[in-house]
Amino acid sequence: MQAKTHKRNHKNKNGRFRRIRAIWRDTLLLVREFIRPLSYFALAIIGGGLIYYQLAHFFGEAVGSRSLAEAFYQVLGLTFLQPLGDNLPEHLPLQLFYFIMPIIGISILAQGLTDFGILFFNRRERSKEWEMAVASTFQDHIVLVGLGHLGYRVAQKLYELDRDVAVIELNPDEDLIAETQGMGIPVLKDDARREVALQGAGVAKARSIILCTQNDSMNLQIAFKARRLNPQIRVVVRIFDDDFGQSLQEQFGFRAMSATGMAAPTFAAAAADVDVTRPITVEGEALSLARLKLEKGSRLVGLTVSEVEQNFEVSVVLLREDGRSDFHPAGERKLQLDHVLGVLGGPDPINRLVDANYDR
């Protein structure tokens, strides 16, 4: 009971932090979108000021010819219909500034404010460009290709693991899109075989990519393109042929899994830098062997082997420390940072163990 309460409190804390990060990321994006029209406005004022200064100096006008600062101030005032003088200049080129600058300046600001307002008050209606902008803020995240039923379950598990995820799906179900975006996960409606789509999802900065489409050939095409964009990326690919999947793992280092034999939590765990074997069935229960390293902030540090086994319903079959492996660790032995564990368990217990090991 105490373990469940602790886990629930941990989830609530992660949920609050995730919402804060999402709000902060959203705000930064809105500010970034508004910076563009502000930059155009500043360029218009600077460019207009330089031109006005040269013309005022050439024609000998009193206002705007004494210094660049005065010229900039005059153009800024003109933009908001507040010129320095009450009378029009005597020369036509300068007179044009009194009519053109308000149109240019106000048009730029009005467009910027309109776009900002649409984005601010309509945050749920994200365009493809906006989803790409959200994904561009991610670092060391996971790219998920395919938002079918398996892909959606994998996205859920990654969300529960508190991992940043960007999804690419060419023909997504609208209900699945809404539920996925409701978790704060950007969904890019695009063909992941296009490098521009992978770049939009931030593959170059991603930790892992999970390929969950039902087309083995497509999954492989995307996997190789992702590796070209990011040679260090961890690839977890859905392959229906187990023998072919084993060959891919041996030759290219892909984590190839069969969707018929692997549950969504196992796909998520594999993408989270946890090595998970294909399950074997013992008395009707699917069991896998998983290897994980205790990370900084892990809630497993300080627990004993017995506490891990009892709290997470797994069996610890190996504990590795300083290059030495103990295949039968004592129950009272305490876990420390950088320990490597080998555990045997079902998909859900392994998923909960990974969750406890990864704490932002």
PyMOL commands that set and color helices and strands:
alter all, ss='L'
color gray80, all
select helices_A, chain A and resi 2-59+68-79+92-121+128-135+149-160+174-182+195-200+203-205+216-229+242-252+264-271+305-312+347-357
alter helices_A, ss='H'
color red, helices_A
select strands_A, chain A and resi 142-145+165-169+187-189+208-211+234-238+255-257+275-276+280-282+285-293+315-321+324-326+340-345
alter strands_A, ss='S'
color yellow, strands_A
deselect
rebuild
show_as cartoon
